[in-house]
Amino acid sequence: MKKLILLALVCAMAGACSKDSDSEDRLRKATVKGAVMAYQSAGRVRGARTGSDFSGFNTVDAAGNVKPIRFITDRGDTLDMQISAVKSLSERYMLLKGSFHNPQDLRFYYNTLLVDVNTEYIYAIEGVKNLYEDLPVFSDDYGCWYFVSSGTVVKLNASNPDNLTVESCLAEGQSANRYWVSADGVIYYEYGLNSKFKCPGGRTYTFEELLGVSSASVFCGHSGVFYAAAGDIYKISLQGPNILQAQVVWESDLETWNSVYAPYDKVYCPNPKRKEHIAVNNNSLYVFNEELNEMRKIEQSESIPFIREYCGWESASWTNAFVTSESLFIFDESYKKLYQISLADYSVHTIDMVQAGYEVGQGTVSCSLDSPGLSFAGLRYADGKNVVGMINEDGSITANERTATDTPIVSLVRLN
């Protein structure tokens, strides 16, 4: 696989840079220090320092302070840039997608930047032309991040900060519109109805070859390995750089009165609190415990919406399920009612967003597996303002008044 070296834009993080006048025009920092979330207002906004247009992306810190994302050159000039998407890699790093260059020196033009939230230093990632912002970012146990660019999965190796590299992970001609990466670097990816597993060494397995079935619901376990639900539950283990092994760890009992099975057409969401995974099927929760290799069925008194897709802390228009440190939240199709499933005891509560006085849009909800509550952006009925706020675990809603605007907020990303 061809490796593309990242061009470091910061002297302090990437070694010596030239001190001539050319280097002074290079982008050095992005004003993101202490950011815990980022959001974008619709339309274009006039920059305060330069009078130029920028794309309306702001950050919010832990104290609730709001500031726009702007860029600083080695010379100390402040510039506004077109940002089309923000992706969270970790509490420390984020990716910015957009059009980044110094208007005075068009030799340095990039589509994707890596930003250190602590130092604000930035790096340009060469070779990443079209970052897919609607797909999640994953990491493995070796200091690498994975994301999708131009339809293929790419790996950003950050194990050595002074020598960052990015490489394409899929064979030429292979694409991914859904994917997942395990802790040991196994990639599960789908394109249409075609699903495969790719080993770190390059070996690729189809469902039929590995599982003996043509359809299954795949999820990543808390131990960092894949599982597949297809009536029975299969554990998929990496035995070497190019060898995967599928083992049945739980067998369904469809022949008994319990009728407990592992639905192959349902989405499984993680419950890190209990090392379990949850699927919704009509009025029932199907809960798999990977430590005990047990599946149980929990009947509910009311129907819960099906989970269309799960992408964790990511904000996307095509998902309706979000997992926090305390709850699994599922929106109904219109995003007007929120079903909250407790990860501690699987009790279900509902939050009517209309009755609470807010209209929440798809793609403007975000969360963290390590923190309670949902971050959201939406219309507040009381005054007609668009705000960023929190849906707390007790069902209450708090809004950040510093974010109140007449302009619709079209995207929101939780950074930690």
Legacy VTK file of the C-alpha trace (Angstrom):
# vtk DataFile Version 3.0
C-alpha trace
ASCII
DATASET POLYDATA
POINTS 416 float
0.000 0.000 0.000
1.263 3.426 -0.905
2.117 5.617 2.088
1.716 9.362 1.893
3.816 11.477 4.242
1.993 14.224 6.094
3.486 17.660 5.608
3.994 19.167 9.034
3.077 22.824 9.196
4.397 23.499 12.664
8.060 23.904 13.555
7.608 22.910 17.200
5.921 19.589 16.386
7.699 18.492 13.250
11.298 19.597 13.526
13.072 22.493 11.908
11.378 24.659 9.285
12.944 27.298 7.143
12.875 30.819 8.515
12.602 32.628 5.207
9.638 34.821 4.285
7.835 31.904 2.619
7.492 30.030 5.908
5.879 33.047 7.546
2.873 32.723 5.243
2.192 29.122 6.241
-0.741 28.251 8.476
0.424 27.501 11.994
-2.547 27.274 14.369
-6.324 26.979 14.488
-8.184 28.675 17.355
-9.638 25.529 18.945
-7.915 25.429 22.357
-10.035 23.719 25.012
-12.889 22.905 22.622
-15.382 20.272 23.782
-17.724 20.638 20.806
-17.979 22.392 17.460
-21.035 23.545 15.531
-21.799 25.233 12.242
-24.408 27.868 11.472
-26.052 27.904 8.053
-24.970 30.461 5.478
-21.795 32.486 5.430
-20.566 34.802 8.172
-18.355 37.886 7.959
-14.992 37.525 9.680
-14.324 39.989 12.496
-10.590 40.449 11.821
-10.258 40.149 8.051
-13.643 41.106 6.633
-13.609 37.856 4.621
-16.269 35.169 4.642
-15.890 32.033 6.726
-18.098 28.978 7.009
-19.591 29.661 10.426
-17.874 26.946 12.512
-17.576 27.785 16.203
-16.182 25.885 19.172
-17.534 25.688 22.713
-15.235 25.074 25.684
-16.034 23.412 29.017
-17.095 26.760 30.513
-19.565 27.355 27.675
-17.517 30.056 25.954
-18.020 30.318 22.188
-15.481 31.406 19.596
-15.136 30.992 15.816
-12.513 28.701 14.311
-9.903 30.893 12.657
-6.339 30.329 11.496
-3.043 31.973 12.413
0.034 32.102 10.201
3.689 32.046 11.256
3.671 35.790 10.707
0.834 36.140 13.245
-1.899 37.080 10.756
-5.416 35.824 11.528
-7.289 34.286 8.582
-10.789 32.923 8.004
-11.079 29.679 6.046
-13.837 27.622 4.497
-14.518 24.632 6.807
-17.102 22.132 5.575
-16.830 19.513 8.348
-15.232 18.810 11.733
-14.443 15.262 12.916
-13.355 14.188 16.391
-10.420 11.777 16.584
-9.877 11.914 20.338
-10.020 14.392 23.201
-6.783 15.853 21.868
-7.112 15.752 18.073
-9.685 16.719 15.471
-9.882 16.699 11.688
-11.005 19.693 9.654
-12.302 19.282 6.106
-12.463 22.282 3.817
-10.367 24.602 1.674
-7.240 25.740 3.509
-4.655 28.114 2.090
-3.115 31.507 2.612
-4.636 33.975 0.117
-1.194 35.558 -0.224
0.525 32.271 -1.087
-1.552 29.705 -3.005
1.293 27.185 -3.146
0.121 25.747 0.171
-3.406 24.382 -0.397
-4.949 21.487 1.513
-8.316 19.746 1.889
-7.799 18.120 5.308
-6.048 19.320 8.442
-5.159 17.567 11.692
-5.476 19.897 14.696
-4.133 19.469 18.221
-6.812 20.869 20.532
-4.306 21.430 23.343
-1.611 23.297 21.414
-3.736 24.463 18.437
-0.929 23.385 16.069
-2.076 22.083 12.680
-0.830 19.537 10.141
-1.906 19.139 6.526
-2.816 15.605 5.449
-1.779 15.180 1.840
-3.648 12.669 -0.306
-6.965 12.949 1.583
-9.109 14.799 -0.956
-12.664 13.961 0.090
-13.170 13.135 3.767
-16.601 11.536 4.340
-17.940 13.465 7.328
-21.062 11.299 7.700
-19.030 8.188 8.584
-17.394 7.610 11.987
-13.728 7.610 12.975
-12.236 4.540 14.672
-8.938 3.773 16.387
-6.941 0.617 17.046
-4.552 -0.392 19.815
-1.500 0.707 17.814
-2.028 4.460 17.756
-3.815 4.574 14.384
-7.049 6.280 13.353
-9.302 5.162 10.505
-11.717 7.209 8.427
-13.229 7.145 4.939
-11.949 9.333 2.124
-13.141 9.151 -1.481
-15.023 5.923 -0.733
-12.103 3.967 0.717
-10.940 3.380 4.294
-7.666 5.138 5.126
-5.420 4.730 8.174
-3.656 7.621 9.856
-0.661 6.343 11.833
0.044 8.668 14.759
2.280 6.348 16.802
5.219 8.660 16.046
4.084 12.319 16.126
7.204 13.366 14.205
6.474 10.980 11.335
2.732 10.792 10.720
1.654 8.696 7.726
-1.621 7.865 5.998
-2.325 4.859 3.785
-5.233 3.320 1.919
-6.496 0.131 3.593
-8.741 -1.427 0.933
-7.744 -3.064 -2.314
-8.115 -0.991 -5.455
-11.735 -1.000 -6.608
-13.117 -1.762 -3.123
-15.417 0.809 -1.485
-17.120 1.298 1.875
-20.387 3.039 2.702
-20.394 1.504 6.184
-17.439 0.176 8.157
-16.033 -0.660 11.578
-12.460 -1.249 12.806
-11.560 -3.535 15.715
-8.830 -2.932 18.294
-6.447 -5.268 16.444
-6.951 -3.514 13.107
-9.468 -5.850 11.427
-11.741 -3.842 9.117
-15.365 -4.811 8.544
-16.839 -2.949 5.603
-19.981 -2.927 3.504
-20.823 -1.610 0.082
-24.459 -2.180 -0.793
-25.227 -5.810 0.058
-21.580 -6.822 -0.155
-19.935 -7.297 3.276
-16.337 -8.305 3.967
-13.689 -8.519 6.673
-10.124 -7.433 5.913
-7.166 -8.601 8.002
-4.249 -6.279 8.852
-2.065 -8.384 6.532
-4.406 -7.875 3.582
-6.419 -11.144 3.526
-10.120 -10.522 2.842
-13.023 -12.749 3.925
-16.625 -12.752 2.724
-19.562 -13.562 4.998
-20.116 -16.873 3.241
-16.508 -17.984 3.644
-16.111 -16.923 7.260
-19.581 -17.475 8.729
-21.315 -19.794 6.303
-24.234 -17.348 6.048
-25.019 -14.548 3.612
-26.371 -12.047 6.126
-25.514 -11.071 9.704
-25.485 -8.068 12.005
-21.882 -7.224 12.930
-20.837 -5.308 16.038
-17.553 -4.720 17.830
-17.232 -6.142 21.332
-16.005 -4.351 24.415
-12.941 -6.612 24.293
-12.115 -5.154 20.872
-13.068 -8.111 18.637
-15.977 -8.497 16.233
-19.178 -10.437 16.817
-21.810 -11.394 14.252
-25.471 -12.074 15.046
-27.226 -14.447 12.663
-29.675 -16.425 14.812
-26.599 -17.651 16.694
-23.761 -15.370 17.900
-20.314 -15.763 16.325
-17.083 -14.412 17.809
-14.566 -13.418 15.129
-10.955 -13.602 16.301
-7.707 -12.683 14.583
-5.340 -15.667 14.697
-2.508 -14.066 12.753
-1.965 -11.162 10.357
-4.071 -12.922 7.687
-6.252 -15.437 9.543
-9.722 -14.913 11.009
-11.630 -17.547 12.935
-15.396 -17.517 13.550
-16.621 -19.469 16.577
-20.214 -19.896 17.747
-20.293 -18.635 21.342
-24.073 -18.651 21.790
-26.712 -20.825 20.113
-30.316 -19.728 19.706
-33.143 -21.646 21.309
-35.829 -21.062 18.695
-37.059 -24.605 19.287
-38.049 -23.754 22.861
-40.874 -21.612 24.215
-38.406 -18.776 24.896
-37.861 -18.086 21.169
-34.638 -16.263 21.999
-32.356 -15.690 19.035
-29.873 -13.131 17.747
-31.681 -11.033 15.109
-29.508 -10.799 12.001
-31.333 -7.745 10.634
-31.120 -5.529 13.736
-28.526 -3.021 14.878
-26.645 -3.786 18.115
-25.582 -0.863 20.316
-22.950 -1.171 23.066
-23.623 -1.026 26.793
-20.164 -0.336 28.253
-21.571 -0.197 31.770
-22.476 -3.918 31.716
-20.279 -5.221 28.867
-23.416 -5.992 26.880
-24.978 -5.140 23.518
-28.582 -4.130 22.847
-30.861 -4.694 19.853
-34.465 -3.518 19.595
-37.091 -5.780 18.024
-40.711 -4.585 18.275
-41.574 -4.521 22.006
-38.461 -6.391 23.072
-34.831 -5.722 23.849
-32.363 -8.443 22.904
-29.332 -8.158 25.189
-26.102 -10.095 24.582
-23.503 -10.356 27.349
-20.099 -11.051 25.813
-18.430 -11.990 29.121
-21.026 -14.688 29.879
-21.858 -15.468 26.219
-25.553 -15.185 27.031
-28.505 -13.643 25.196
-31.697 -12.643 26.951
-34.954 -11.106 25.829
-36.481 -8.231 27.831
-40.121 -7.433 27.103
-41.185 -3.780 27.195
-44.643 -2.353 27.782
-44.388 0.036 24.841
-42.992 -0.169 21.350
-39.528 1.344 20.905
-38.409 2.686 17.503
-36.128 0.482 15.467
-32.496 1.554 15.447
-31.705 2.593 11.888
-27.987 2.733 12.433
-25.503 3.219 15.246
-22.367 5.296 14.893
-21.745 6.166 18.535
-20.610 9.681 19.235
-20.889 10.659 15.586
-23.557 13.068 14.374
-25.187 11.967 11.127
-28.494 12.460 9.367
-28.996 8.730 8.885
-28.691 7.565 12.496
-31.244 7.779 15.300
-29.353 6.051 18.144
-26.794 7.557 20.517
-24.999 5.916 23.452
-23.706 7.901 26.414
-22.018 6.658 29.583
-25.470 6.158 31.140
-28.121 5.642 28.447
-29.022 4.527 24.971
-31.093 7.305 23.389
-33.283 6.555 20.345
-35.165 9.250 18.436
-38.398 8.504 16.648
-38.469 9.069 12.902
-39.437 12.729 13.169
-36.959 13.463 16.005
-39.844 14.738 18.131
-39.776 12.074 20.840
-36.703 10.612 22.491
-36.652 7.118 24.030
-34.089 6.771 26.813
-33.000 3.241 27.765
-31.024 3.049 31.005
-27.780 1.105 30.635
-27.949 0.175 34.318
-31.323 -1.598 34.405
-32.862 -1.239 30.894
-35.804 0.806 32.114
-37.300 3.036 29.409
-38.292 6.706 29.678
-39.550 9.072 27.013
-38.773 12.745 26.450
-41.183 14.718 24.274
-39.016 17.384 22.645
-42.013 19.400 21.410
-43.524 19.541 24.895
-40.078 20.491 26.231
-40.084 23.427 23.814
-37.419 22.400 21.282
-37.233 21.225 17.687
-34.172 19.087 17.051
-32.909 18.393 13.551
-31.288 15.245 12.232
-27.529 15.538 12.151
-27.407 18.009 15.050
-27.190 15.509 17.919
-23.884 14.260 19.311
-22.588 12.448 22.403
-19.655 10.696 24.040
-19.421 7.115 25.301
-17.453 8.431 28.276
-19.801 11.248 29.355
-23.484 11.613 30.293
-26.086 13.495 28.294
-26.686 14.399 24.655
-25.462 17.563 22.997
-27.943 18.987 20.508
-28.653 21.999 18.348
-32.172 23.080 17.523
-34.907 25.668 17.486
-36.180 26.944 20.852
-39.900 27.694 20.543
-39.993 30.215 23.395
-38.039 32.886 21.512
-37.434 31.467 18.048
-33.676 31.267 18.615
-31.445 28.431 17.462
-29.318 27.168 20.356
-26.812 24.502 21.332
-27.725 22.676 24.514
-27.697 19.485 26.560
-30.368 16.826 27.038
-29.407 15.656 30.512
-29.734 12.124 31.849
-32.610 13.173 34.146
-34.589 14.390 31.116
-34.054 18.095 31.723
-32.760 20.374 28.970
-30.255 23.200 29.354
-29.307 25.641 26.598
-26.086 27.617 26.188
-27.303 31.196 25.804
-23.994 32.222 24.241
-24.881 30.119 21.204
-28.317 31.694 20.597
-28.639 32.811 16.987
-31.255 33.600 14.362
-29.369 31.420 11.882
-30.144 27.662 11.748
-27.414 25.407 13.130
-26.774 22.674 10.592
-24.120 20.466 12.220
-22.817 19.646 15.701
-19.863 17.518 16.817
-19.051 16.490 20.383
-15.269 16.413 20.806
-15.173 14.736 24.231
LINES 1 417
416 0 1 2 3 4 5 6 7 8 9 10 11 12 13 14 15 16 17 18 19 20 21 22 23 24 25 26 27 28 29 30 31 32 33 34 35 36 37 38 39 40 41 42 43 44 45 46 47 48 49 50 51 52 53 54 55 56 57 58 59 60 61 62 63 64 65 66 67 68 69 70 71 72 73 74 75 76 77 78 79 80 81 82 83 84 85 86 87 88 89 90 91 92 93 94 95 96 97 98 99 100 101 102 103 104 105 106 107 108 109 110 111 112 113 114 115 116 117 118 119 120 121 122 123 124 125 126 127 128 129 130 131 132 133 134 135 136 137 138 139 140 141 142 143 144 145 146 147 148 149 150 151 152 153 154 155 156 157 158 159 160 161 162 163 164 165 166 167 168 169 170 171 172 173 174 175 176 177 178 179 180 181 182 183 184 185 186 187 188 189 190 191 192 193 194 195 196 197 198 199 200 201 202 203 204 205 206 207 208 209 210 211 212 213 214 215 216 217 218 219 220 221 222 223 224 225 226 227 228 229 230 231 232 233 234 235 236 237 238 239 240 241 242 243 244 245 246 247 248 249 250 251 252 253 254 255 256 257 258 259 260 261 262 263 264 265 266 267 268 269 270 271 272 273 274 275 276 277 278 279 280 281 282 283 284 285 286 287 288 289 290 291 292 293 294 295 296 297 298 299 300 301 302 303 304 305 306 307 308 309 310 311 312 313 314 315 316 317 318 319 320 321 322 323 324 325 326 327 328 329 330 331 332 333 334 335 336 337 338 339 340 341 342 343 344 345 346 347 348 349 350 351 352 353 354 355 356 357 358 359 360 361 362 363 364 365 366 367 368 369 370 371 372 373 374 375 376 377 378 379 380 381 382 383 384 385 386 387 388 389 390 391 392 393 394 395 396 397 398 399 400 401 402 403 404 405 406 407 408 409 410 411 412 413 414 415
